[in-house]
Amino acid sequence: MRAIWKGSVSFGLVNVPIRLYSATENHDVQFRQVHREDGGRIKYQRVCSECGELVAFDDIAKGYETEDGGMVVLTDEDFADLPSRTSKEIGVVKFVPAEEIDPLWLDKSYYLEPDKAATKPYVLLRDALESEKRVAIVTVSIRTRMTMAVLRVREGVIVMQTMIWPDEIRKPDFAVFGDETHASEQELKMAHLLIDQLAGDFDPDEYEDDYALALKALVKAKVEGGEVQAPAAAAEESGEVVDLLAALAKSVEKAKASRGEAPEPAQSAQAATTPAAKKAATKAASKKAAKKAG
């Protein structure tokens, strides 16, 4: 694993230098959009919907669309004036009971690894969190934006999980649930019986992504069966010589035709480069030289 961030955890007067690693990874099969006929990748152009022109990366800005469809264009100078933090410190704000943190608040997970010289204070914080059954509420600045997070312990390692802000959680306002909508006593007994029948401990190894496994097996079977579109070889790699002269000649004829000019006598530039053409040219030059000598 590669560290994605370096900084330190600060609680009280204790400072623990750490490195941050992403705790999860995506194993979904990745696809590309391709041409069904030859497997060529689909390319997209950056075209302005207003003027229809191709737009260079340097001319692209961020825009905020208003409710009435208007667009507010924000420049780099606008973003420079916004409050941002580049601190490399994970600051502990408060230690709270672990059960008070609803999983709905949690976002991305990261492992914290201490520097070799900071192992002792790291272990101190880890053991204190475990013995107190608490998590640490912290603030951290990742990619210039400050966010809340929690520190907790998993398998002997401190894990940091970023949190979403309070206004990002939606209210479950469903009119279908009335105040008097509850299960009957008989229904609860049957539900309890079913729960007892299916009760057990959670073992993540009992579950697997059958769709991803089947998809990978499908792709593997196609590869082994030779159903692979080979990429088109570049001219330099294939040894083929691109006849630039012939291409230029065609371009000239096309340009003349668009201006209404008569085309040149039919003789392609490519023909002039063939072995037969070269031999004829050499023979004509020899006759011409012999005539002058005589």
Summary of the structure (lengths in Angstrom):
residues: 294
radius of gyration: 34.9
end to end distance: 84.5
largest distance: 125.4
contacts: 550
relative contact order: 0.10
helix: 36%
strand: 24%
